């Protein structure tokens, strides 16, 4: 690991990486290191247990929360969004199902388009609860008939959070804490408010303005598509719990990592809430936002798991490429 450590250190310097890197092999942590600053203004360094926003690294947790409701019969993969939404979000096709939302095959219009960027109809500080997001989800026409194509869709995972909250009667943030974080032992993972960071939270920084944070660029509190805060240790705990069947049964684990689409553009396949390697069983979680970069990869057979989290948008990918 000395050579790997030297390579990571060198790349961290040349790219000004700020964040944490962890690599496990055969169940043992063989590399873990923190770089850069959690708070540049106060000179607070990142540590290996710093909590970072992980953007779309949230989506696997959302998918797992929904699948726990599938497991207990509260909802089905074939349940339509319309049967839960009622008259809300009328532009969502009546035929769209939970499974299509989970697999990015719903065809619904997206409030946060990966190519065009977000367009929020309300100030970011007003997006606190999942129901608050109704104000930004509406008004986007269907892109294609449900189930006929793949298009990465952030709004679909907000809709999933709404569905999960309404059918369970539990606020979505609490549902994820109870159904996913607790059984996985993710003690440092939480939907925090960006304007109330605690002493262990890294602020997200915009590359073009060295001391400016992303607090005005993202919803003040995330929901199903992104915005949860976590640590490298917690995400490794998630992988272990997931593949051990401690969150959902092995049958549903297999269902979640069964490929639904081949996404040539990104060189990956897609399951339910997870990315999948193009030609192996490796499972991937990834995310990026202004001031946030995240990547975590796990071999289900236990050969390796690595996670890179950064508090700039461009930080994690160059480091992550060292491991693949």
Secondary structure, DSSP 8 states (H G I E B T S, - for coil): -HHHHHHHHHHHHHTT--EEEEEEETTEEEEEEEESEEETTTTEE--TT-BEE-GGGGHHHHHHHHHHHHHTTSS-TT-BSHHHHTTSSTTS-TT-BHHHHHTT-S----SEETTTEE--SS-GGG--STGGGHHHHTT---SS-TTS-----HHHHHHHHHHHHHHH-S-HHHHHIIIIIHHHT-TT-B--BTTS--TTB---B-TTSTT-BSTTTS-SB-BTTB--EE-HHHHHHHHHHHHTTSSS-HHHHHHHTS--EEEGGGTEEE-SSSEEESSSS-EEEEEEETTEEEEEEE-TTSSEEEEEEESSTTHHHHHHGGG-
